[in-house]
Amino acid sequence: MNLFKIYTGCLKIQSGTMEERLRVVNSIVKCLNCDTMKSLRAILLLSVLIISVTVGHGQQTQAIKELLDHPQSDTIRVRLLSQLASTYYFSNPDSCLFYAREAIDLAGKLNFPAGETSALNAAGEAFHFMGDFPQSLEMQFKALQINRSTGDKSGEAKTMDLIGIIYIELSEFRQGLSYLYIADRMYDSFPNPTIKSFNLSNIGNVYEKMNLLDSALFFQQLARTKSTELSSGSLKSLISSRLGIVLARMGKHAQALQYYHNSIQYAYSVGDKINPTRSMTRMAESHLALGQKDSAFYYARMAFASGEQLSQKLQKRDASNVLIKLFRNNHMPDSVIHYQDISIALNDSLFGPAKLKQLQLFALNEQQRQQEILQEQERYKNKVRTFALLAILGFFLIIAIILFRNNHQKHKVNLLLQDQKNEIQQTLTILKSTQNQLIQREKMASLGELTSGIAHEIQNPLNFVNNFSEVNKELIDEMKDEIDKGNMIEIKKIADEISDNEKKITNHGKRADMIVKSMLQHSRSSTGVKELTDINALADEYLRLSYNGIRASDKSFNAKTQTDFDNNLSAGQAGAGKINIASPDIGRVLLNVYNNAFYAVTEKRNASPFAEATADGDSVNSDYHPTVTVSTKRSADKILISVRDNGNGIALKVLDKIFQPFFTTKPPGKGTGLGLSLSYDIIKAHGGEIKVETKSGEFTEFIISLPS
């Protein structure tokens, strides 16, 4: 760590928080072991610096001068000169300008913009305190130009703040406020309580001069809150003084006096003589407002003497104006004339024709410079536009060439694509024909299964009709014999039996007729017309048809069927439990799902390693019982139909394909792969949903959801 870094660390001890001070002191102490600190002079100088930053302004200035006698490099010398200049612009503006100009010249030779802007800021503040506002603005605008050219946002924000303060002194409040607010937004990127507090206090100062006292009080109090993080110093003195001014203008002179006293104490703790002059002037005004003339005279004379000693023209003028009021109230015309002459002279030196001419000339030069900058920017934009236009023209030329080549190639490709299109069209025609054949085959297979189920279902009542017809024939022969014998009692018994059998024949005949009509209704081509349907009856009917159809084609087939129907779907008044569907279409869906379930349990039974041969030569598994369970349930505004089998389940890798057309897990010849696809389309057309749950080796469950 070099000597300059040690010095800047010492400055942090003065301005930082307690935690920051301890951290910096620890780092400085560790440096005592490094090579650069081995000389006795350096160690003694370090001690002086650490003490000086905590003692006062004079020692600090002396320490910087000691460092200037032994600079590490030219850039460090520039920084030290700028720092020395900034320590003087409160107390001795002439000395401040001397060191600032030396720093500016050296920084210019070294091409060291950061050091040059720092020195320009210090020089601008010196001119400001001397009341030379044109020179002050010139210094600050030079610094602003360098900050912007180097991209130094922190330096730019600080300079904007200082420019805003000068415009406030010139009563250009709106212009000054715009600079301060720009600086405030930029400060948000550099969290520093010192500069943030200073900026907020400056904004509050503008509002006070614009007679917006509530806004002024708000910003001064906000600045005071921010400044609590700082050690005592000039900034706290400035904020306290400005708070007192706002309160005094609001008529709260007692509170204002307390803030003025605080301001003076803060200033004296760091050797600041500028802020006490302002505070004493304002204290004189508050004492005058409270009728305390002696105190008012005392502080006004103190402020005037301090302003005269420090060459503070503004403060001296303000103190003169207060003294004029006091002497006029005491009827002392000689003194009034004396201080009026001083006030007028000071006012002329600050804002007289010569100064106004300088300001106007500076404003004109600055306006001209800004105009030149705008013109240069416009010329640059025109160049950019020209190059951009040429680039665009070149780009479009390249595009045109590419498009021409592409068009030529496209013509060739189109000819090739036309030939391929013709081939694809022929292939598509063949595929459509094959697809229609497969769909027809699927329909015929379903019709065959339905027909087998109908035949098996109608066989039972027909057997009853045939059997009772044979019995009646025998009973008639017996009745004839009894007639010949004249046994009337036996004749009546036989007649009663014949009558009972006839009733049974009639009932079973009607049952067969009902089955035939019902099956014809469900097997005919669907018109898509929806009607109220008992879903429990439909599910049960097609379950029996599917089971009997498979039994008709495979005598060895045997499976257990279980039903769990929601009785609420069939109970109540007419139509209460029914849903509006195209029953033939839903019947086809159920038949397809039932057939798949029975196929799955049959495959699991036949593939079991524990299968045993029956007397008919079939293999059955004594530990496995093929079971298909059908259930219905109402859920909110939906009807759920669940078909669950305890077969082998569906492999997860093909689960997302089962509803695709022509996809089947059955061996060739066993299925077309269209059953579930057609079922999916039918359910979707009804506004429903069909999904599947499965576990390999254990079960498969199809769940059909239909709107109720």
C-alpha positions in Angstrom: 0.0 0.0 0.0 1.6 3.4 -1.1 1.5 6.6 1.0 -1.4 8.1 -1.0 -3.6 5.1 -0.4 -2.9 5.4 3.3 -3.9 9.0 3.2 -7.2 8.3 1.4 -7.8 5.6 4.0 -7.3 8.2 6.7 -9.9 10.4 5.0 -12.4 7.5 5.3 -11.7 7.4 9.0 -13.0 11.0 9.1 -16.1 10.6 6.9 -17.1 6.9 7.3 -19.2 5.1 9.9 -17.6 3.6 13.0 -17.4 0.2 11.4 -15.7 1.6 8.3 -13.2 3.5 10.5 -12.2 0.4 12.4 -11.8 -1.6 9.2 -9.6 1.1 7.6 -7.4 1.6 10.7 -6.8 -2.2 10.8 -5.8 -2.3 7.2 -3.4 0.7 7.7 -1.8 -0.9 10.8 -1.1 -4.1 8.8 0.8 -1.9 6.3 3.3 -1.0 8.9 5.1 -4.3 8.1 5.3 -3.7 4.3 8.4 -2.4 2.5 7.0 1.1 1.8 6.5 1.7 5.5 10.0 0.9 6.7 11.3 4.4 6.8 10.9 6.3 10.0 9.7 9.4 8.2 6.8 7.5 6.6 5.7 6.0 10.0 5.8 9.5 11.6 3.9 11.0 8.7 1.2 8.3 9.0 0.8 9.1 12.7 0.3 12.8 11.8 -2.3 11.9 9.2 -4.3 9.6 11.5 -4.3 12.3 14.1 -5.0 15.1 11.7 -8.1 13.7 10.1 -9.7 13.5 13.6 -8.3 16.9 14.8 -9.2 19.4 12.2 -8.8 21.2 8.9 -5.4 22.8 9.5 -3.6 19.6 10.3 -5.2 17.9 7.3 -4.0 20.6 4.9 -0.5 20.4 6.4 -0.5 16.6 5.9 -1.4 17.0 2.2 1.4 19.5 1.7 3.8 17.1 3.3 2.7 14.4 0.8 3.1 16.9 -2.1 6.8 17.2 -1.1 7.2 13.5 -1.7 4.7 12.4 -4.4 4.7 8.8 -5.6 3.8 9.7 -9.2 2.5 12.6 -11.3 -1.1 11.2 -11.2 -0.9 11.1 -7.4 0.3 14.7 -7.4 -2.8 15.7 -9.4 -5.0 14.0 -6.9 -3.3 15.6 -3.9 -3.5 19.1 -5.6 -7.2 18.6 -6.2 -7.7 17.4 -2.6 -5.8 20.4 -1.3 -7.8 22.8 -3.5 -11.1 21.3 -2.2 -9.9 22.0 1.4 -9.5 25.7 0.6 -12.6 26.7 -1.3 -14.5 27.2 1.9 -11.8 29.2 3.8 -9.5 30.6 1.1 -10.9 30.6 -2.5 -7.7 32.2 -3.9 -5.5 29.4 -2.6 -8.1 26.9 -3.9 -7.8 28.4 -7.4 -4.0 28.4 -7.2 -3.8 24.6 -6.5 -6.7 23.8 -8.7 -5.1 25.5 -11.8 -1.9 23.6 -11.1 -3.8 20.3 -11.0 -5.7 21.2 -14.2 -2.5 22.0 -16.1 -0.7 18.8 -14.9 -3.7 16.6 -15.5 -4.0 18.0 -19.1 -0.4 17.1 -19.8 -0.8 13.6 -18.4 -4.1 13.0 -20.2 -5.6 12.2 -16.8 -9.4 13.1 -17.1 -10.4 12.0 -13.7 -7.9 14.3 -12.0 -8.7 17.1 -14.3 -12.5 17.0 -13.6 -11.9 16.9 -9.9 -9.7 20.0 -10.1 -12.3 21.7 -12.3 -15.0 21.0 -9.8 -12.8 22.6 -7.0 -12.1 25.6 -9.2 -15.7 26.0 -10.0 -16.7 26.0 -6.3 -14.0 28.6 -5.5 -15.4 30.9 -8.2 -18.9 30.2 -6.8 -17.9 31.2 -3.3 -16.2 34.3 -4.7 -19.4 35.3 -6.4 -18.0 34.9 -9.9 -20.8 32.8 -11.4 -19.8 32.9 -15.1 -16.3 31.6 -14.3 -17.9 29.0 -12.0 -20.3 27.7 -14.7 -17.4 27.6 -17.2 -15.3 25.4 -14.9 -18.3 23.1 -14.2 -19.4 22.7 -17.8 -15.8 21.8 -18.8 -15.8 19.1 -16.1 -19.2 17.9 -17.4 -18.0 17.6 -20.9 -15.0 15.5 -19.8 -17.2 13.3 -17.6 -19.5 12.6 -20.5 -16.7 11.9 -23.0 -15.0 9.4 -20.6 -18.3 7.8 -19.4 -17.7 8.8 -15.7 -21.3 8.6 -14.4 -20.3 9.3 -10.8 -18.3 12.4 -11.8 -21.1 13.5 -14.2 -23.7 13.3 -11.4 -21.5 15.3 -9.0 -20.9 18.0 -11.6 -24.6 18.2 -12.5 -25.3 18.8 -8.8 -22.8 21.7 -8.6 -24.2 23.3 -11.8 -27.7 23.1 -10.3 -26.5 25.0 -7.2 -25.0 27.8 -9.3 -28.3 28.3 -11.3 -30.1 28.5 -7.9 -27.8 31.3 -6.8 -28.7 33.0 -10.1 -32.4 32.6 -9.3 -32.8 30.3 -12.3 -34.8 27.9 -10.1 -36.4 25.7 -12.8 -33.2 25.2 -14.7 -31.3 24.5 -11.4 -34.0 22.0 -10.3 -33.8 20.1 -13.6 -30.0 19.6 -13.1 -30.5 18.5 -9.5 -33.1 15.9 -10.3 -31.0 14.5 -13.1 -28.1 14.2 -10.5 -30.5 12.6 -8.0 -31.5 9.8 -10.5 -27.9 9.2 -11.3 -26.9 9.0 -7.6 -29.3 6.0 -7.2 -26.6 4.0 -9.0 -24.0 5.1 -6.5 -25.3 4.5 -2.9 -23.4 7.1 -0.9 -25.2 8.8 2.0 -23.0 11.9 1.7 -23.7 12.9 -1.9 -27.3 11.7 -1.6 -27.9 13.9 1.5 -26.2 16.9 -0.2 -28.4 16.5 -3.3 -31.6 16.2 -1.4 -30.8 19.3 0.6 -30.1 21.2 -2.6 -33.5 20.2 -4.0 -35.1 21.4 -0.7 -33.2 24.7 -1.0 -34.7 25.3 -4.5 -38.3 24.7 -3.2 -37.6 27.1 -0.3 -36.6 29.8 -2.8 -39.7 29.0 -4.9 -41.9 29.5 -1.8 -42.9 25.8 -1.8 -42.2 25.5 1.9 -43.9 22.1 2.5 -41.8 20.5 -0.3 -38.7 22.3 1.0 -39.3 21.0 4.5 -39.9 17.4 3.2 -36.6 17.3 1.3 -34.5 18.9 4.1 -35.9 16.4 6.6 -35.2 13.6 4.2 -31.6 14.9 3.8 -31.2 15.2 7.6 -32.3 11.5 8.0 -29.8 10.4 5.4 -27.0 12.5 7.0 -27.4 10.7 10.4 -25.2 8.0 9.0 -22.4 10.5 8.6 -20.0 11.9 11.2 -20.3 15.6 12.2 -19.2 18.0 9.5 -20.0 20.7 7.0 -22.8 18.8 5.4 -24.7 18.4 8.7 -24.1 22.1 9.3 -25.5 23.0 5.9 -28.7 20.8 6.3 -29.3 22.2 9.8 -29.0 25.7 8.6 -31.4 25.1 5.7 -33.9 23.4 8.0 -33.8 26.5 10.2 -34.4 28.8 7.2 -37.5 26.8 6.1 -38.9 26.7 9.7 -38.3 30.5 10.1 -40.1 31.2 6.8 -43.0 29.1 8.2 -43.0 31.4 11.3 -41.4 28.8 13.7 -38.5 31.0 14.7 -37.9 29.3 18.1 -37.3 25.9 16.3 -35.3 27.6 13.6 -32.9 29.1 16.2 -32.2 25.6 17.6 -31.3 24.3 14.1 -29.1 27.4 13.6 -27.2 26.7 16.8 -26.7 23.0 15.8 -25.4 24.2 12.4 -22.8 26.4 14.0 -21.7 23.5 16.4 -21.3 21.1 13.4 -19.3 23.6 11.4 -16.9 24.5 14.2 -16.2 20.8 14.8 -14.5 20.6 11.4 -13.2 24.1 11.1 -16.0 25.2 8.6 -16.4 29.0 8.6 -18.8 29.4 5.7 -21.9 27.7 7.1 -21.7 29.6 10.5 -21.7 32.9 8.6 -25.0 31.9 6.9 -26.5 30.6 10.1 -25.6 33.7 12.1 -27.3 35.9 9.4 -30.4 33.8 9.6 -30.3 33.9 13.5 -30.2 37.7 13.4 -33.4 37.6 11.2 -35.2 35.2 13.6 -34.2 37.3 16.7 -35.4 40.4 14.9 -38.7 38.6 14.1 -39.0 37.7 17.8 -38.3 41.3 18.9 -34.9 40.5 20.4 -33.0 43.4 18.8 -29.8 43.1 20.9 -29.3 39.4 19.8 -30.2 40.4 16.3 -27.5 43.1 16.3 -25.0 40.7 17.8 -25.4 37.9 15.2 -25.8 40.3 12.2 -22.4 42.0 13.1 -20.8 38.6 13.6 -22.1 37.4 10.2 -20.9 40.6 8.5 -17.4 40.4 10.0 -17.1 36.7 9.1 -18.3 37.3 5.5 -15.8 40.2 5.2 -12.9 38.0 6.6 -13.7 35.1 4.3 -14.4 37.3 1.2 -17.9 35.8 1.1 -19.8 38.4 -1.0 -23.2 36.7 -0.8 -23.0 36.2 3.0 -21.6 39.7 3.5 -24.5 41.2 1.4 -27.1 39.2 3.3 -25.7 40.4 6.6 -25.6 44.0 5.4 -29.3 43.7 4.5 -30.2 42.6 8.0 -28.1 45.4 9.5 -30.0 47.9 7.3 -33.3 46.7 8.8 -32.0 46.9 12.3 -30.5 50.4 11.9 -33.6 51.7 10.2 -35.7 50.4 13.1 -33.4 52.2 15.5 -33.6 55.4 13.4 -29.8 55.5 12.6 -29.8 56.9 9.0 -26.0 57.2 8.8 -25.5 53.5 9.5 -28.4 52.6 7.2 -26.7 54.6 4.3 -23.3 53.0 5.1 -24.6 49.4 4.9 -26.9 50.2 1.9 -23.8 51.4 0.0 -22.0 48.1 0.9 -25.0 46.0 -0.1 -25.4 47.8 -3.4 -21.7 47.5 -4.2 -21.7 43.8 -3.4 -24.9 43.2 -5.4 -23.4 45.0 -8.4 -20.2 42.9 -8.1 -22.3 39.8 -8.0 -25.2 40.6 -10.4 -24.2 43.9 -12.0 -24.2 44.6 -15.8 -20.6 43.3 -16.2 -21.5 40.0 -14.6 -24.8 39.8 -16.5 -22.9 40.4 -19.7 -20.4 37.7 -18.8 -23.3 35.3 -18.1 -25.0 36.2 -21.3 -21.7 35.7 -23.2 -21.2 32.4 -21.5 -24.7 31.3 -22.2 -24.3 32.3 -25.8 -21.0 30.4 -26.1 -22.5 27.4 -24.4 -25.5 27.5 -26.7 -23.3 27.7 -29.7 -21.2 24.8 -28.4 -24.3 22.7 -27.9 -25.5 23.7 -31.4 -22.1 22.6 -32.8 -22.4 19.3 -30.9 -25.9 18.8 -32.3 -24.7 19.6 -35.9 -21.8 17.2 -35.5 -24.3 14.5 -34.2 -26.5 15.3 -37.2 -23.6 14.9 -39.6 -22.7 11.7 -38.0 -26.3 10.4 -38.3 -26.3 11.4 -42.0 -23.1 9.4 -42.5 -24.6 6.5 -40.7 -27.8 6.8 -42.8 -25.8 6.9 -46.0 -23.8 3.8 -45.1 -26.9 2.1 -43.9 -28.7 2.9 -47.2 -25.7 1.6 -49.2 -25.6 -1.5 -47.1 -29.4 -2.0 -47.6 -29.0 -1.6 -51.4 -26.1 -4.1 -51.4 -28.1 -6.4 -49.3 -31.1 -6.3 -51.6 -28.9 -6.8 -54.6 -27.5 -9.9 -53.0 -31.0 -11.0 -52.2 -32.1 -10.4 -55.8 -29.2 -12.6 -57.1 -30.1 -15.3 -54.6 -33.8 -15.1 -55.5 -33.0 -15.4 -59.2 -30.9 -18.5 -58.6 -33.4 -19.9 -56.2 -36.2 -19.4 -58.8 -34.2 -21.3 -61.4 -33.6 -24.1 -59.0 -37.2 -24.0 -57.8 -38.4 -24.5 -61.4 -36.3 -27.7 -61.6 -37.5 -28.8 -58.2 -41.1 -28.2 -59.1 -40.9 -30.5 -62.0 -39.4 -33.2 -59.8 -42.0 -32.6 -57.2 -44.8 -32.9 -59.7 -43.6 -36.4 -60.7 -43.3 -37.3 -57.0 -46.8 -35.9 -56.3 -48.3 -38.1 -59.0 -46.6 -41.1 -57.5 -47.8 -40.1 -54.0 -51.3 -39.6 -55.3 -51.4 -43.1 -56.7 -50.1 -44.5 -53.5 -52.6 -42.5 -51.5 -55.5 -43.8 -53.7 -54.3 -47.4 -52.9 -54.0 -46.6 -49.2 -57.5 -45.1 -49.1 -58.9 -48.2 -50.8 -57.0 -50.4 -48.3 -58.2 -48.3 -45.4 -61.8 -48.6 -46.6 -61.4 -52.4 -46.9 -60.0 -52.6 -43.4 -62.8 -50.4 -41.9 -65.4 -52.6 -43.7 -63.6 -55.7 -42.3 -63.8 -54.2 -38.8 -67.5 -53.5 -39.2 -68.1 -57.0 -40.5 -66.2 -58.5 -37.7 -68.2 -56.4 -35.2 -71.4 -57.5 -37.1 -70.4 -61.1 -36.9 -69.7 -60.9 -33.2 -73.1 -59.1 -32.7 -74.9 -61.7 -34.8 -73.3 -64.5 -32.8 -74.4 -62.8 -29.6 -77.9 -62.4 -30.9 -78.1 -66.0 -32.0 -76.9 -67.3 -28.6 -79.2 -64.9 -26.8 -82.3 -65.9 -28.7 -81.5 -69.6 -28.5 -82.8 -69.8 -24.8 -86.4 -68.6 -25.4 -86.5 -70.7 -28.6 -85.5 -73.8 -26.6 -88.2 -73.1 -24.1 -90.8 -72.7 -26.9 -89.7 -76.0 -28.5 -89.6 -77.9 -25.2 -93.1 -76.7 -24.0 -94.5 -77.5 -27.4 -93.3 -81.1 -27.2 -94.7 -81.3 -23.6 -98.1 -80.0 -24.8 -98.2 -82.5 -27.6 -97.7 -85.3 -25.1 -100.3 -83.8 -22.8 -102.9 -83.6 -25.6 -102.3 -87.3 -26.4 -102.8 -88.1 -22.7 -106.0 -85.9 -22.6 -107.5 -87.8 -25.5 -107.0 -91.1 -23.7 -108.7 -89.6 -20.6 -111.6 -88.4 -22.7 -112.1 -91.9 -24.0 -112.1 -93.1 -20.4 -114.5 -90.3 -19.4 -112.2 -89.2 -16.5 -113.2 -85.5 -16.3 -111.0 -84.7 -13.3 -107.9 -85.8 -15.0 -108.9 -84.1 -18.2 -109.2 -80.8 -16.3 -105.8 -81.3 -14.8 -104.2 -81.9 -18.2 -106.0 -79.0 -19.7 -104.7 -76.7 -16.9 -101.1 -77.9 -17.6 -101.6 -77.3 -21.3 -102.9 -73.8 -20.5 -99.9 -73.1 -18.3 -97.5 -74.3 -20.9 -99.2 -72.2 -23.6 -98.6 -69.1 -21.4 -94.9 -70.0 -21.0 -94.7 -70.5 -24.8 -96.3 -67.1 -25.4 -94.0 -65.4 -22.9 -90.8 -66.8 -24.3 -92.0 -66.1 -27.8 -92.6 -62.5 -26.9 -89.1 -62.5 -25.3 -87.6 -63.8 -28.5 -89.5 -61.2 -30.5 -88.3 -58.4 -28.1 -84.7 -59.6 -28.4 -84.9 -59.7 -32.2 -86.4 -56.2 -32.4 -83.9 -54.8 -29.9 -80.9 -56.3 -31.7 -82.1 -55.2 -35.1 -82.4 -51.7 -33.7 -78.9 -51.6 -32.3 -77.3 -53.4 -35.3 -78.7 -51.2 -38.0 -76.5 -48.3 -39.4 -76.4 -45.3 -37.1 -78.1 -42.2 -38.2 -76.4 -40.1 -35.6 -79.7 -39.1 -34.0 -79.5 -38.9 -30.2 -82.2 -40.2 -27.9 -82.7 -40.7 -24.2 -81.1 -44.0 -23.3 -80.8 -46.0 -20.1 -77.1 -46.4 -19.9 -77.2 -49.3 -17.4 -79.5 -51.3 -19.7 -77.3 -50.5 -22.7 -74.1 -51.5 -20.9 -75.6 -54.8 -19.6 -77.1 -55.7 -22.9 -73.9 -55.4 -24.9 -72.0 -57.1 -22.1 -74.2 -60.2 -22.6 -73.9 -59.9 -26.4 -70.2 -59.7 -26.3 -69.9 -62.7 -23.9 -72.3 -64.9 -25.9 -70.7 -63.9 -29.2 -67.3 -65.0 -28.0 -68.8 -68.2 -26.5 -70.4 -69.0 -29.8 -67.1 -68.8 -31.7 -64.9 -70.4 -28.9 -66.6 -73.1 -26.8 -63.6 -73.2 -24.4 -64.1 -69.5 -23.5 -65.2 -68.9 -20.0 -64.9 -65.8 -17.9 -66.7 -64.2 -14.9 -68.6 -61.0 -15.4 -69.4 -58.5 -12.6 -71.6 -55.4 -12.8 -71.8 -52.5 -10.4 -74.4 -50.2 -11.9 -75.4 -46.9 -10.3 -79.1 -47.4 -9.6 -79.7 -43.7 -9.7 -79.1 -43.8 -13.5 -82.1 -46.0 -14.0 -84.4 -45.0 -11.1 -87.0 -42.2 -10.8 -89.5 -40.7 -13.2 -89.3 -41.2 -16.9 -86.1 -39.9 -18.3 -84.6 -38.9 -15.0 -81.7 -41.3 -15.1 -81.2 -41.4 -18.9 -78.7 -39.6 -21.1 -79.0 -38.3 -24.6 -76.8 -40.4 -26.9 -76.8 -42.2 -30.2 -77.2 -45.6 -28.6 -76.1 -47.7 -31.6 -72.8 -45.8 -31.7 -72.1 -46.1 -28.0 -73.2 -49.7 -28.2 -70.4 -50.3 -30.8 -67.9 -48.6 -28.5 -69.0 -50.9 -25.5 -68.9 -54.0 -27.7 -65.4 -53.2 -28.8 -64.1 -52.5 -25.3 -65.8 -55.7 -23.9 -64.3 -57.8 -26.7 -60.8 -56.5 -25.9 -61.3 -57.2 -22.2 -62.4 -60.8 -22.8 -59.5 -61.2 -25.3 -57.1 -60.0 -22.6 -58.2 -62.4 -19.9 -58.3 -65.3 -22.3 -54.7 -64.6 -23.4 -53.6 -64.4 -19.8 -55.3 -67.7 -19.0 -53.8 -69.5 -22.0 -50.3 -68.1 -21.4 -50.1 -69.0 -17.7 -47.4 -71.5 -16.9 -49.7 -73.1 -14.3 -52.5 -73.9 -16.8 -54.0 -77.3 -16.5 -55.7 -79.4 -19.2 -59.5 -79.9 -18.8 -61.5 -82.9 -20.0 -62.1 -81.1 -23.3 -58.4 -80.6 -23.8 -58.5 -76.9 -22.9 -55.9 -75.3 -20.6 -57.1 -73.4 -17.6 -55.2 -71.9 -14.7 -56.5 -73.1 -11.3 -55.1 -70.0 -9.6 -56.3 -67.5 -12.1 -60.0 -66.5 -12.6 -60.6 -64.4 -15.7 -62.9 -61.5 -14.6 -64.4 -58.5 -16.4 -66.0 -55.9 -14.3 -68.4 -53.2 -15.6 -69.5 -50.3 -13.5 -71.4 -47.0 -14.0 -71.4 -43.9 -11.9 -72.6 -40.3 -12.0 -69.9 -37.8 -11.3 -70.9 -34.1 -11.3 -72.2 -33.4 -14.8 -70.7 -36.6 -16.3 -71.6 -40.3 -16.6 -68.7 -42.7 -16.1 -68.6 -46.2 -17.6 -65.7 -48.3 -16.4 -64.6 -51.6 -18.0 -61.9 -53.4 -16.0 -60.2 -56.7 -16.7 -57.6 -58.6 -14.8 -55.6 -59.5 -17.9 -51.9 -58.8 -18.6 -52.4 -55.1 -19.0 -50.8 -52.9 -21.7 -47.1 -52.2 -22.0 -46.3 -48.6 -21.1 -44.2 -48.1 -24.3 -47.2 -48.6 -26.5 -49.9 -47.0 -24.2 -49.9 -43.7 -26.0 -50.5 -45.5 -29.4 -53.5 -47.6 -28.7 -56.0 -45.0 -30.0 -54.0 -44.5 -33.3 -55.6 -46.0 -36.4 -54.2 -49.4 -37.5 -52.3 -49.9 -34.3 -53.0 -53.2 -32.6 -51.3 -55.4 -30.0 -53.0 -58.5 -31.3 -51.3 -61.0 -33.6 -51.8 -60.7 -37.4 -55.3 -61.8 -38.4 -56.7 -61.1 -34.9 -57.5 -57.4 -35.3 -57.3 -54.5 -37.7 -56.3 -51.8 -35.2 -59.4 -49.7 -36.0 -61.6 -50.7 -33.1 -60.3 -48.3 -30.5 -59.6 -45.6 -33.0 -63.3 -45.6 -34.1 -64.4 -45.8 -30.5 -62.3 -42.8 -29.7 -63.8 -40.8 -32.5 -67.4 -41.8 -31.5 -66.8 -40.7 -27.8 -65.2 -37.4 -28.9 -68.2 -36.7 -31.2 -70.5 -37.1 -28.1 -68.4 -34.5 -26.3 -66.9 -37.2 -24.0 -63.6 -38.7 -23.2 -62.1 -42.2 -23.2 -58.9 -43.0 -21.3 -57.1 -46.1 -20.1 -55.4 -47.0 -16.8 -53.2 -50.1 -16.7 -50.6 -52.0 -14.8 -48.5 -54.5 -16.6 -49.4 -58.1 -15.6 -52.3 -57.0 -13.4 -55.2 -55.1 -15.0 -56.4 -52.8 -17.7 -59.3 -50.3 -17.1 -61.1 -48.3 -19.8 -63.0 -45.3 -18.5 -65.6 -43.7 -20.7 -66.9 -40.3 -19.7 -70.1 -38.9 -21.3 -71.8 -35.6 -20.6 -75.0 -36.1 -18.7 
